[in-house]
Amino acid sequence: MRLALILVWALVALGIIYLWMRRGVGGSRVPAVRYDELVKDPVCNTYVSRSRAVKRTDATGLHYFCSSECARRYASLG
């Protein structure tokens, strides 16, 4: 009976240590890295991340631009 109680407490202690180690020492977690897709600007052919791109929609669909200047130039071409 005493041995079973010691084993239970050992498992609980190992579980707590495991969770503490996963969390990191000092409680600081490294933030998850999020990858942002690169899209190509049709005017100047540069690549820009989708989240930072200037988006414009026309009859042919959605287009991504590196700047509002490139979006304006694209609109004046077509």
C-alpha positions in Angstrom: 0.0 0.0 0.0 2.8 2.4 0.9 4.6 1.6 -2.4 1.5 2.4 -4.4 1.2 5.8 -2.7 4.8 6.6 -3.4 4.4 5.6 -7.1 1.3 7.8 -7.4 3.2 10.8 -5.9 6.2 10.2 -8.1 3.9 10.2 -11.2 2.2 13.4 -10.1 5.6 15.0 -9.5 6.9 13.9 -13.0 3.8 15.3 -14.6 4.3 18.6 -12.9 7.9 18.7 -13.9 7.1 17.8 -17.5 4.5 20.6 -17.8 6.9 23.1 -16.2 9.7 22.1 -18.7 7.3 22.4 -21.6 6.3 25.9 -20.5 10.0 27.0 -20.3 12.1 28.1 -17.4 10.8 31.4 -16.0 7.5 31.1 -17.7 8.6 32.6 -21.0 7.4 31.0 -24.1 8.8 31.4 -27.5 6.1 32.7 -29.8 5.0 30.5 -32.7 6.5 31.5 -36.0 3.9 32.5 -38.6 5.0 32.4 -42.2 3.5 34.9 -44.5 3.2 34.0 -48.2 5.1 36.2 -50.7 3.1 37.6 -53.6 4.5 39.2 -56.7 3.7 42.7 -57.7 2.6 42.7 -61.4 4.0 46.2 -62.1 7.5 46.2 -60.7 7.9 42.4 -60.2 9.0 42.7 -56.6 7.9 40.3 -53.9 6.0 41.5 -50.9 4.4 39.6 -48.0 0.7 39.1 -48.5 -0.2 40.7 -45.1 1.6 44.0 -46.0 0.6 44.1 -49.7 -1.8 46.7 -51.1 -4.8 44.8 -52.5 -6.9 45.8 -55.4 -9.7 44.0 -57.2 -10.7 44.5 -60.8 -12.5 42.4 -63.5 -9.7 39.9 -63.7 -9.5 39.3 -59.9 -7.5 40.2 -56.9 -4.0 41.7 -57.3 -1.3 42.4 -54.8 1.0 45.4 -55.0 4.1 46.6 -53.1 2.8 50.1 -52.9 -0.2 52.3 -53.7 1.9 53.8 -56.5 2.2 50.5 -58.2 -1.5 49.9 -57.8 -2.3 53.2 -59.4 0.1 52.5 -62.3 -1.6 49.1 -62.8 -5.0 50.7 -62.9 -3.9 53.3 -65.5 -2.5 50.5 -67.7 -5.7 48.6 -68.1 
